[in-house]
Amino acid sequence: MAKKSAVENNEKKRRLVDKYSAKRADLKAIVDDRSLPIEERFAATLKLAELPRNSAAVRVRNRCEVTGRPRGYYRKLKMSRISLRELGNEGKIPGLVKSSW
C-alpha cells in the first residue's frame, strides 16, 4: 500500500487538472497560433505561467486504484500488475484466466 499522503497529493493534482483544463487549453491555443501577434502570444504565455503548476496534466501520476502503487500500472484496468494477479487468482476479474502450459 502506498503512502496515503502520496495518493492524496495525486488526487489533489487530478482535481486541479480538471478545474483548469479548459483555461489551460485556451491559453495554449493562443500561444500556438502563429497568425496572432507576438505580444498577444507572449501575454498568453505569462498567463499560462501564472496558473498553478499542479494543474498541468503531466504532473498527475498513474496509480493503482486498489493499492495506490505507482509502478507496473495497466492503464486499461487502472491497477497495478500485483493487484491484477491477486484479484485474478481470486476469480474477481471476469475473463482473466491464469495461464499454464
Secondary structure, 3 states (H helix, E strand, C coil): CCCHHHHHHHHHHHHHHHHHHHHHHHHHHHHHCCCCCHHHHHHHHHHHHHCCHHHCHHHCCCCCCCCCCCCCEECCCCEEHHHHHHHHHCCCCCCCCCCCC
